């Protein structure tokens, strides 16, 4: 049996950009946005022609060239293809199977009883689960309650006070009628991986409230775009480009303008090809602006500017 399975190889970024550009050039009368896409793609092709960046795999390039007419399908088809790439060789398949079996084995292992050490003044709280944030908050509180039964009274009171303060801070930030920057600063003492998920949910609540000059929203956005969380935030914003309210999609595009990468060019280009009924009036302009911003962000060479 042959070791290599016959599958279409994954395209590089340069191949994907070139293919998209050539398809647009074949259109008999391209629209204004299609003409702008051609300009962006030609810029990327010229800018990265001799760069290792161009030979990296294109994340959001479909294995076959087709276009779908529903935004949810477009977004999640791209994300699904990236998260579940097919195995291209027997070795690759064996490695995946071995990894899966190891994970199952680890889950089946009975964990050792937890040994609770003496309380420390700055010991972090249990992390909020990366699930529905309300469910995660509930589990977090339950874990604190279970822990309290085993800890000294002083530690128990400290956990109770921390838990109560955390709930109040989240509640204050959920109130879109106020600009409670003090509550946002207060959450900094709870920094951990789970808190990033809480920031995302609070960001969504305030975006949908559509508050003019929302300083809390700007602060949440700054936290979400910080270096430790930027990749997680970018992935969340890509998912928001699916079947979500238009104001949320537009806000997600603004964030991707700041933190998106060259792989997002393909995703945004495919969204621009959706039927007019699938796009809000402001969306084509926002998609095009995001493409241009991402194309130019890392460009520091003089003369390599993209005419808008």
N, C-alpha and C positions, 0 to 999 in steps of 0.2 A: 504494500500500500504506500502511495506517495506520502511524503511527510508534509507537503504543502497543499493546503486546500485551495481550490481555484476560486478566488474572490477578487473583485475589483480593488486594486490598491487604493489606499487613502490618498487623496490629493494633497499637494503642498499648497501653502498660501499663494505662491506665485501662480500655480496652475489654476487655482480657484479664481483669483482675481482676473487672470487672462481670459478664462472661459466666460466669466460674467461680462467682462468688457466686450468680448467679441459678439456675444448674444445681443447686447444692447446696440452695437454698431449695425447689426443686421435689420433693426427695426426701420420700417419705411419712413415713419415720422415720429421720432422720439419726443416724449413730453418734456417739459422743463425739468422735472425731477429726474427723468431718465438721462437727460443731457448732463445734469449735475453729477449723477452717478458715474457716467463715463469719465468725467473730468477727475473725480476722486480716484477711480480705479486706475486710470492712466498715471496719475500722480504716484500712487502706491507702487505700481509696476516699475516706474522709472526710479523712484526713490530707493527701493529695496532690491533692485535688479541684481546686484552683486553682494547682497547681505545674507548672512546665515539665517536671518529672520525669515526670509522668503522661502527657504526650503523646509521650514518647520511644518508639521501637519496642520492642515486647515480644519479647525474644530467644527465649524458650522457649514461644512460643505456636504450636501447630500450625496450618497453613493451613486445615485442616478439623478440626472437632471430633470426635476419635475417641480411644479409649483402648485401649492394647495390654496384653497380660497377661504380658509378659516384660520383666524389668528392663533387660536389655541392649538390647532394641529401643527401649524408652522413652528411655533415656539417649542412645544413639547416633543415634536419629532426630532428637532435638532438636539435638544437636551438629552433625549433618549438615546439617540445614535452615539452621542459622545460618552454617555455613562455606560453603554452596553456594547462596545465595539466587538464585532465577531472575532473569534480566534482564527488566526491566519496560519497556524502551524500546529503540529501535534505537540511540540514542546510547550507552546503557549497554552494550549488546552490543558495539558497535564499540570502546568503551574497553577492555572485557575482552579482546577478541581482540587488540587492539594491544599490551596489556600482556603477554599470553601469547607473542606473536611476539617481543617484545623480550627476554623471558626466554630463549627458545630461541636467539636470536641471540647473547646474551651467553654462553650455555653453549658455543656452537660456536666462539667466539673463542679462538684459541690464546693462552694467557697469556704475558706477558713473563717472561724468566728472572728469578728472584728474586735481588736483590742483598743479600748478607749484610753488614751493617755491623759495626763493632767492638762487642764485647760491652759491655753496660752492667750496672752492679751490681744494678739493680732491674728489669731487663727482664722482663715477664711471660712465662710459659711458653705454648706453643701451647694454644689452648682445646680442651677435651674436646668431641667432636662431640655434637650433640643427637640421639643414636641410642640403641640399647641401650648401657647404660653400660659394660659389659664390653668390647664392641666399640670404643666410643669411647676407653676407656682404652688398649686395645691400639694403636689408631691414633695416639693421643697419644704413646705410648712409641716407636712406629716413627718418628714424625716427629722426635722428639728424637734418635733414633739416626742418622737421615739427616742431621740438622743437625750432629751431632757431627763427621762426616767433613769438614765444611767449616770448622769453627771451630778456633781455637787450643786447645791442650791445657788451658789454664786454664779456658776457657769450657766445654770438653767435660767436665771434671771437675765443674764446678759443676752442669751439667745432669744428669749422672749421679747426683750426690748428691741433687739435688732430686727426681728421678724415684723414686729408692729410698725417700726419706723419705715421698713422697706415697703410694706403695704400702703402706708400713708403717702410715701413719695410717689409710688406708681399711680395711686389714685389722683394725686394732685396733677401729675403730668398728663393724665387721661382727660382732664377737664380742659377742653379746648377754648373755654371762655376766659381763661387766665393765661398770663405769660409768666409762669413760675420758674424762673431761671434758678432760684435757690434750690428747688427740688431737684433739678437736673444736676447741679453741683453736688447735692447730697448723695446722689446715686453713685458717685465716683468711688465711694468707700466700699461698694459692693461689686467692684469690677471682677468679672470672671467670664468664662466662655458663654455661660448661659445668659448672662446679662446682655450680651449682644443680641440675642433673640428678643429680649424684652424691648430693647431700643428699636428693633425693626417693627415690632407691633405698635409701639407708641408712635413711631414715624408714620405708619400707615393710617392710624387713627387721625392724626393731625393733618395729613395730606387730604384725606376725604372730607375733613371739616372745612377746608378751603378758607382758612383764616388769613386775612391780609397782614403782611409783614409779621409772620409768626417767628419770633425770635427763638422759641423753644424748638420749633421744627428745624431751624438752621443749626441749633446746637446739637440736636439728635443726628442730623446729617453729618456734621463734622465728626462725631464719635463713630458713626458707621463707616466713614471713609478713612479711619485711621489705619495705619500700616498692619497691625496684627489681624484686623478683621476685613481688610479690603476685598480679598478674594471671595469670602463668604457673602459679603454685601453685594458684590457684582453678580454672583449667581442668583441671589434673591431678586435683584432688580430685573434680571433676564426673565425670571419666572413671572414677575409682575407684568411683563409685556404680553402675556397670554390673555386669557379671558377675564379681564379686570376692568373696573370703571375707567373711562378715558382720562380723568384727572390723575388717577394713579399711574397710568401708563406714561403720561407726559412727565410726571415727577420722576419716575424711574429712568426715563430717557435723560433727564437733566443730570441725575447721579451718574449714569453710564458715560455721559460726556466727560465727567471728572475722572472716573476710575476704570472705564472700559478699555479693552485692548484690541489689537488688530484682528483677533478672531471674531469680534463682534461685527465687523464689517459685513460678513456674509449673512448673519442673522438679520441685521437691520435692512440690508438690501432685499432680502426675501419678504420682509414685512412691507417694504415699500411697493412690492408688486401685488399686494392684496387688492381685491376689488374696492372701489370707493366706499361702498356701503360698510366695509369692515373698518374703515379709518375715520377718526373724528376730523373735523375741518383743520385743526391745528397740527394733526399728527404727521402728515408728510413733511412739513417744514421742520418739525422737531426731529424726525428720523434723519433727515438730510443733515441737519445741524450737528447731530451726534456723530454721524459718519465723518463729517469734515473735521470735527474737533479731535476725534480719535486718530484720524489719519495724520494730523499735524502735531499731536501732543509731544511725541518724542523727537520731533525733528528740530535739530539745532544747527543744521548746516545753512549758511547764507545762500540765498538764491532759490532754495527749495520751498517756496511758498505756494499755496494753492489759492488761485483767484476765486473769490467768492462771488 
